[in-house]
Amino acid sequence: MKLVQTGADPRLAGGRLSVDLAALAANWRDLARRSKPARCAAVVKADAYGLGVEHVVPVLLSAGCETFFVALPEEGVAVRRIAPRADIFILNGVHDMSAATLVEANLIPILNSLEQIELWARHCGQRGLRSPCAIGVDTGMNRLGLTVGEALAFRERNMSEHLVSPVMVMSHLACADDPAHPLNDKQRESFQRVAVAFDDIDSSFANSAGIFLGGNYLHDLTRPGIALYGGCASVEGKTPMRPVISLDARIVQVREATEGETVSYGATQALSRDTKIAVVAVGYADGYPRAGSGAGVPLRGAVPDGQQGQIGGVRVPLIGRITMDLTLFDVTDVPDEALEDGWIELIGPNIPLDEAAKAAGTIGYELLTGLGPRYERRYLNADES
Ligand SMILES: *Cc1c(COP(=O)(O)O)cnc(C)c1O
């Protein structure tokens, strides 16, 4: 089992983020199988959802992935260095300051408005280039993309005027994580009209959750992100994907406190019994959200129980407010031998990513992309992926 260590010095770091690269590869293969007959790409924006493109992209390439999506030009340049022959799409499109970078690194912008199409046509035309692009169409999210009407009219116009050279048309689902939502069907029908009009190029529609909708949602190329990284793509909260990350924190100190005393800032939580407290070296500056603070801590209403940890086979509740660099857990019920190990699981085999996210009133996406630079990072199974 090959182990690659990066990030903070493992002897000194307050937290340890482990990434199972074999699970990542298995998840991509699983999603590729579910995507058939469509091809399966990978969304690696935001530094591969916080896990590091320099580790994630090589694994996906060797699993067979040939197409990548990122949000920003510089993210595309970083992927290009690792994947010289891959197709790399830029979700956020092009603006006048980014066109040259896109051409130079052979990145494919998803043109999301008529203005962006004009800009790309002008930039490439002036240089005698036929650089590839994709056309983004909004079918119900009101975020990025031409309207369906604009896309169909553009198709007609481009046939005669050859403004740009699209290689793909795409749209994005707003509610794919909720299979019963009526907007899914509506978007599918709208996008079908677009895909038929652009029938000589690829169409791409499904994110992770869209792949699970299957059938007519798959089109030619799927674009999973969160499911690759083991996150849940369904409002039902269950995922068949393998977990990819675990997060463990170093116990800095174990202290004894007396019933009735209070813990952490604001003295928001009074102890209901004599309590053994583990003080743990991960806080909100590490992307462990303050909103996951412990039971009875008044800073939100969503999930009143807050985060939990796991140590020595025991689930332990977080107590008091999460602070910048430190977090407190009630470890009264944990045997002393287990505490001597010096580490506590915050996310991992016992505490799924999505459960930890929910306890902080957020989603796996936000938790993953927020995990900061202070962790030791362990990339496991680089050789088995
Ligand atoms: C982020 C993103 C994806 C990936 O979505 P997941 O839900 O993470 O699978 C796909 N398509 C677009 C347009 C996106 O912005």
The ligand as a Tripos MOL2 file, in Angstrom:
@<TRIPOS>MOLECULE
LIG
   15    15     1     0     0
SMALL
NO_CHARGES

@<TRIPOS>ATOM
      1 C1        -20.0790   21.2480  -10.1390 C.3       1 LIG1
      2 C2        -20.7730   20.8540  -11.3770 C.ar      1 LIG1
      3 C3        -20.9410   19.5010  -11.7190 C.ar      1 LIG1
      4 C4        -20.6330   18.3810  -10.7570 C.3       1 LIG1
      5 O1        -21.7230   18.2750   -9.8740 O.3       1 LIG1
      6 P1        -21.7910   17.1460   -8.7320 P.3       1 LIG1
      7 O2        -23.1130   17.3840   -8.1080 O.co2     1 LIG1
      8 O3        -20.6550   17.4270   -7.8150 O.co2     1 LIG1
      9 O4        -21.6730   15.8350   -9.3910 O.co2     1 LIG1
     10 C5        -21.4540   19.2040  -12.9740 C.ar      1 LIG1
     11 N1        -21.8170   20.1790  -13.8290 N.ar      1 LIG1
     12 C6        -21.7100   21.4920  -13.5120 C.ar      1 LIG1
     13 C7        -22.1530   22.5170  -14.4970 C.3       1 LIG1
     14 C8        -21.2060   21.8780  -12.2840 C.ar      1 LIG1
     15 O5        -21.1200   23.1780  -11.9700 O.3       1 LIG1
@<TRIPOS>BOND
     1     1     2 1
     2     2     3 ar
     3     2    14 ar
     4     3     4 1
     5     3    10 ar
     6     4     5 1
     7     5     6 1
     8     6     7 2
     9     6     8 1
    10     6     9 1
    11    10    11 ar
    12    11    12 ar
    13    12    13 1
    14    12    14 ar
    15    14    15 1
@<TRIPOS>SUBSTRUCTURE
     1 LIG1         1 GROUP 0 **** ****
